[in-house]
């Protein structure tokens, strides 16, 4: 496989960035994930982190080197992430469970399948046209579907932020899974939080993705969204790939946004799961970033970092144990 990938996040006008993003890939499969922790509940950033780590661990266990049943994988991974969030909350006696929206996309064999809960979105763009976009699990989308509101009200309706679906709630999440979509070289897949799409209209998003490389388009869109929203800006996060194919010709050298998986061994898995708000894009020193973030957030961290690391370790251990039993 060969693709270009770029991701970036901005905290906006908020005190905490609750968005999380990342990708994992083997020789024959690529998983993209973006989660937006819900600010109306405790520790939304924890829910988003757990969701990404759960999906990443399951992908690592099942992509050998590709996932056998992609639609079922996404549905079961979302369900497992939901249970892991509830387990985290129960183990710490939280009165209100952390919650997050999420969107994920699995790409293999020149096809993409995606799933989402809430209003984190995926756009599939080809030659200036949106071939598909996820439909938000929100009250305004429900009203539009029923003919009770105009699509033009998506970004201005007073109920636009009312969601009826997420991971971590007391009820089971509703998981919308797409059909398999055949990709062509040059197609762009964009995953983004509402801090981006809630400010920029779809026409501007498509224009940026169609007239610039994703390395240019992603930071430009993040910058535009936060500038327009000003001091009231939400966390804005985007993760995008431009697909080149299962075995396309090599890109020009020197572009560190390009990933070619041809040299990976069958059992090798590479992952890039970022804390949102760190420096953008590929090719940076992650260890140095981690040290900087610890110093920067020492006094303002809203949750116990040791607790979340312990929870993630428990999740990985349980998944590895179950995957061994299935072999």
N, C-alpha and C positions, 0 to 999 in steps of 0.2 A: 504494500500500500504506500501511497505517497500523498501527502497533504500539507498545506500550510496552516499553522495554528497560531492564534494570538488571543490573550485574555487580559482584562484590566478591570479594576474596580476603583470607585471613589466614594469616600465616606459621606460626601455631600455636607448638609448642615446638621447632621446627627452627631451625637456624642460617641456612638458605637457603630461600627460597620457590622451588620448582621448577615451580609451576603457572603456566600462561599462558592467556589468554583474549582473545577479541575478536570483532568482527563487522564485516562490510562489506555495503554495500547500494547498489543502483542504483534506478532508478525502479520496476522490476518484479521485483527479486530481492533476497533477503537471505541471507547466509551467516553462520552462528554456528559458532565453533570454540573448543574447550577442550582443552588438552593438559596432562598431568601427567608431568613429567620423572621418570624412575625413579632413586631415590636409591641403588640398589645398584650403579650404574655411574657412570663419570666424566661430569660435566657434563650431567646430565639436564636442567637448565634451558636449556642450549644446544639440545639436541634439541627441546625444547618450543617454543623461540623460532623455530627454523628451520621446524618444522612449520607454525606459524601464518603465518609470512611466506610460505612456499611456497603455501599454500592461498589466502592473500589475493592474491598476485600472479597466480595462475591465474584466480581469480574476476575480477580486474580485467581480465584479457585476454579472458575468454570471456563474461562477462555483458554482452551488448550489445543490449538492456538486460537480457536474461534468458539463462540457460544452456540450450542446446538439448537436451542429454541429461543431466539431473541425476544419474541413477544412475551413468552412466559418468564424469561429471565427478568425483564424489566418489571413486570407485575409483581413477581415474588420478591424482588429486591426492594421495591417500594414498601411492600408489606413488612418485610424484615426490618427496614429502617424505622418504620412506624413503631414496631414492637420494641426496638432498641431504645428509642426515645422514651417510650413509656417505662421501660425497665430502668432507665437512668433516673427518671423522675421518682419512681417508686422507691428506689434504693436510697434516695436522699430525702425522702419525706416531703417532696415539694407539693404544695397545695394546688398549684396551677402548672400543668405540664408545658414544657417548651414546645413550640410549634414552628413549622416551616413549610413554605411552598417549595416545589421542586420541579425541575424539568430535566430529563436525561435523554440521550440519543446514543444508540448503538449502531455503528457502521461496520459492515463486513460484506465481502463478496460484491462490492459495488452497489450495495443497498443500505438504506438507513431505516431504522425503526425508532420511534420516540414515544415517550410517555410523560405525563405531567399530572400534578395535583396543585390546584390553586391558580395563581396568575403569573408565575414565572413562565416565560414564553419561548417558543422555538419558531424561527422563520426559515423557510427553505426558498432560496432565491436563485433564479436562473435567467440570465440575459435580461435583467431589469424587471422581471416579473416574480411576484410571490406565488410559488406553486402550492405552498401550504403554510398555514400558521395555526398554532394551537389556540383553542377557544378557552378563555379564562373561566374558571369556576367562580364566577362572581354574580352578584345580584343584577348588575347592569347587563351582563351577557344573557342572563335568563330573561330579562325584560325585552331585550332586542330579539331574541329567538321567538318570543311570544307575540311580537309585533307591538309591544307596549312602550317601546322607546326607539328613538332613531339612532342608527349607528354613529352618527356625528356626535352623540352625547357621551361616547366612551370615555373621553378625557375630562369631561366637565360635570357629569351627572353626580349629584350628592351621594349616591350609593355606589359609586365606582370602586370604592375600597372595601366594600362588604363582601367577604369571601365565605363560601359554604363548604370548602374542602381544603384539607391540608394534611400533613403528617404530624402526629403527636396529639391529636384531639381525642376526646373520650369515645368518639364513634370511629368506625373503620373508614379509612380514606377511600374515596372513589378514584380509581386510577384509569385514566383515558390512555389507551395504547393505539398508536397509528397502525395502518397497514404498511407493508414494506414498500419503500419508495426507491426506484432505480435512479442512481446518481450518474451524472455525466461530468466529465472533466470541466472545471470552471464553476461548478455549482458551489454555492455558499450556504452553510448552515450556521445560524446565529442563535445562541441561547442568551437570554437577557432577563434582568429583573425589572420590576415595574418602575424603578427609578430612572430607567432609560426609556422604555416604550411609553410610559405615562406622560412623558414630556415631549418626546419627538413623535410626530405623526409617522404612520407606516410609509408614506411617500418619501419622507426624508431618510428613513432607515434604508429603504430599498435604493434610493439614489446614492447614498454613501457606499453601500456594499457593491453597487454596480459600476461605480466610476472610480473607485480606489481599491488598492489592495487592502486586505483585512488588517495589515499592520498599520495602515494609515486610517482606515475607516473606524476601527474600534476606539482608539484614543480620541479621534475627532468627535465621534458621537457621545462618548462619555463627557468630554469637555463641553460640548454644546448643551447637553442635558443639565449638567450642574450649573452652567452659567445662566441658562434660562430660568431655572428654578431658584437660583440665588440662595439666600440664607435658609430657605424652607426646603432645600433639595433633599430628597431621600437618597439612601445608598444607591449608587448606579453601577451595575456590573454587566459585563458582556464577555462571552467566550465564543469565538468564531473559528470555523475552518473553511478553507477553500479546497475542494476535493480535486485530486489529480488522477486518481484511478488506482486500480489494484496493482498495476505494474507499469505506470506511465514513465515517460522519459524523464531524466533527471533535470532538476531545476538548475539555474545558474548558481555557481558556488558563492559562498559568503552570506547567504541568507539564513540566519539562525532561527527563522520562523518555520522553516521547512523540515518536515519529518519524513524520512524514508525508512520503512520497516523491513526492507528486504534482507538486511544483514542480521536481524534478530534470530536467535535460535528458537526452536519450537516451544520451549518452556519459559522463555524470557518475557517478563512483563515490566514495562516502564510506566511510572505514574508521576503526575504533576498535580498534586492537590494543594492549592494555595489558600492561606488566610487572606481574605479580601483586604485591600488597602495597602498591600505590599507593592513594591515596584512592579511595573507592568511587563507583560510579554515574556518571551523565552530568554534563556541564556544568561541568567544572573546567578550570583553566588547565594544559594538558599541558606547556607549555614550562617553567613554574615547577616542576612536579612533577619533570621530567627533571633540572633543576639540583639540586634537593634530593636526589634519589636518588644523583646522582654524588658529592655531598659525603658523604652518609651511608655509601655503600658503597665509598669510595675504598680503604680498607684491607682490606676483607673480600670483595671481588669474586672469585669462584672461577674466573673465566675472563677472558681478555683481551678487553675490550670492542671494541677495534679489530679483532681477529680475527673476531668474530661479525658486526660491521657489514660487514666486507669480504665475508664469506661470504654474507650476505643480499643485498648489492649484486650479487654474482656470480649468485645465484639469479634475482633480478629481471631482470638483463640477459639471461640465457639464455632466460627465459620470454618476455620481450618480443620477442627475436629470432625465437624459434620461432613466436610468434603472428603476426608479420609475414609469415613464409614461408607460413603457412596461408591468408592472405587472398588 
